[in-house]
Amino acid sequence: MKVVIQRVKSASVEVDKNVIGKIDSGLCILVGIKDNDNLMVVKKMAEKIGKLRIFSDTQGKMNLSIKDIGGKILSISQFTLYADTKKGNRPSFVSAAKPDKAKDLYDAFNSQLTSEGIEVKKGKFGADMQVSLVNDGPVTIVLELNNEEL
């Protein structure tokens, strides 16, 4: 599983010119599910994100988690995080999970974040989405977790 986390002042996602998810201060997370990911990987990633200290404390140090600041998450599925461009110029996505499996694990990931006490807004799985955000910092972190590492 690979996620791109951006600390944001605000973020929203549209499908067919309709806003379907919107947050103020928090995290915009692009979520890629790999073909061999499982529920344990999803659970560990959600736990890590809930504890990740990337928000500033009163001294300006990144010392607070999303839970500490009462922030929200905008979660966007993005299989293109597993693009392979080693051969040729057209990306291959063979290591990305198939849509049915990816949707189930994406939903489980969002449910786990919610169970961590974080409010989660979502994009629409498989849809053509337009994501807007105001990056705060900017702070962008890439996390990857494989089931072999558990």
N, C-alpha and C positions, 0 to 999 in steps of 0.2 A: 504494500500500500504506500502510495506517495501522496503527500499533501503539500500545497503551497499556501502558506499562511501569511496574510497581510493584515497588519494592525491598521484599523481604519477609524476615521471620524464618522463616516457614514458609508453605506453601500446599499445597492438595490439591484434587482434582477427583473428583466422584462421578458415576456413571451408574447408575441403577436401584439406588441405595443401596449400591453397591460402589465403593470407592476404586480408581480406575484410574491415578492419577498423584499423586505426593506428593514434595515437596522440603523441605529445611530452608532455610538461608540462600541467598538468590539473588534471582531475578526471576520474577514472574508476568507473563506477556505475553499480552495480548488481541490477536489478529491479524485484521485485516480486509484482504481482497483485493479490489481494484477491478477492474472489467471490462476495463480496458486494461493491467493489470499483466503483467509478463513475468519470465522467469528472471533477467535482469540486475537488475531492481528488487529481487527477493528476495535475490539475492546481496549487493547493496550494503547492504540493510537489515540482514542478518545480520552483515556485517562491521562496520557502525556499532555495533550492539548489543554485539558482542564487545569493542569498544574504548571504549565509553561509560564515562566515569569518574564513577560515582555512588555509590561505596562509600567510607566514611571511612578515611583513613589514621590514623597514630598521633597526629597533631595535630588530628584531628576534621574535616579538610577532605575534601570529596568529590574524591578524587584517585586512586582505585583502580577498576579494571574488574572485571567478574565473573570474568575469567580470573585476575586478580591475587589474588582471594580464594578461588579454587577453588569458586565458587558454582555452583548449578544453575539451570536454567530450567524453569518450568512453562508450557507453550505451549498456549493455548486459542484455537481458531478462533472468530471472532465477526463475522459478516457485518453485524450491526447497527451496527457502527462507521460504515457508509456509509448510515445513515438520512438521508433528506431530508425535513424537516418544513416546508419553505417554504410549501407549499400545504396548507391544511387541518390536521387534527389527527392523521391517520393517517399514519405514516411510509411513505415510498416507498423501495424498495431497488434501484431500477433501475441505479444505478452500481456496485452490488456485483457481483462476478464470479458467473457461473452456477456451480452446485455442482461440476460435473466439473472445470472449470478451477480453481476456488478450491481444491478438495482437492489437485489436482496441485501447485499453487504453495505451498500450506500445507505439504505433505510436503517439497517442495524447500527451503523455508525452514528447516524443522526439521533436515533433512539438512545444510544449509549451516552452521547453528549447531553441529551435532555435528562437522563437519569443521574448525570453528574451535577445537575442543578443549573444548567445553562440553557437559556432560551435560544432556540434554533429556528431560523427561517431558512427556506430552501428554494432552490431553483426547481425546474421540472426536468426530471431524468429523461435524457434522450432528445430533448427539445432544442431548437435553435434559440439560444438565449443571448440577451444583451446585458452585460454586467457593467455597472457603473460604480466607482468608488472614489473616495478621497482617502488616499494612503496617509497614515499618521506617522510621521518620522522622517522619511519613510522607514518602515520596519517590515521586512519580508524574510521569512524563514521557510526553508524546504526541509521536510522530515520524510524519511522513508523507513519503513519497517517491513521486514520479511519474516515469514513464519519460521524460517531456518534460524532466526536470531532469538526466538523465544525459548 
